[in-house]
Amino acid sequence: MARQTNYAEKITTIEAKIAKKQSEIKTLKAQLSTLKEKKAADDYKALTEYMTANNLSANDVLEFIKA
């Protein structure tokens, strides 16, 4: 006699795995967002420190970029 497959159990197991992975993805996206914010803040800080050290205003920098 052929063994019967319990599809409901297999479906439930796979759905649970999907839910777990979705939760992991959500956590990873939050970490990525936090890191991007920190990088942007560090980049901005470095830029403003450079501008201050070299007596540059925002207009000076913009004129240089446009040139």
N, C-alpha and C positions, 0 to 999 in steps of 0.2 A: 504494500500500500504506500502510495506517495505521501511524503511529508508535506503538510500544509504550512504555508507561510503566513505568519502573523503580520499582515501589512499595516494594521493600525499601530502596532507597537513600533515597527520600523519607521513609520511616518512620524510618530511622536518623538522618537529618538533623534531623527534628523531635524525636526523643527526645534528641538531643544538645542541642538548644536548650532543651528542658524541664529537663534536668539542669543546664545553665548558669544558668538563671533560678532554680532551686531553691537553688543555691549562693549566688546573689546575695541571695535572700530570707533565707537563713540568716545571712549576713553582716550584712544590714540589721537583722535582729531582734536580733543581738548588740549592734550599735551602739545600737539603741533601748534595750535593757536597761541598758547602761552609762550612757546619758544620763539615764534615769529614776533610777538609783541616785545619780548625781551631783546631780540636782535634789533628791532627797529629803534628801541630806546637807546641801546648801546651805539648804534650807528649815528643817531641824532646827537648823542652826547659827544662822540668823537668829532663830528662835524662842527658843532658849536665851539668845542675846545680849540679846534684848528682855526676857526674863524677869529676867535678871541686872541689867540696867540699871534696871528698874522694881521691883526687890526682890519679885518674884513667885515663888511656889512652884508646883509642879505642881498641888497641891490648890487654890490660889487660881485658877488658870486653869480648872480643871475646874468649880469652883463658878460662875465667871463664865459659862462655856459653858452649864451646866445652868439658869441663871437666866433 
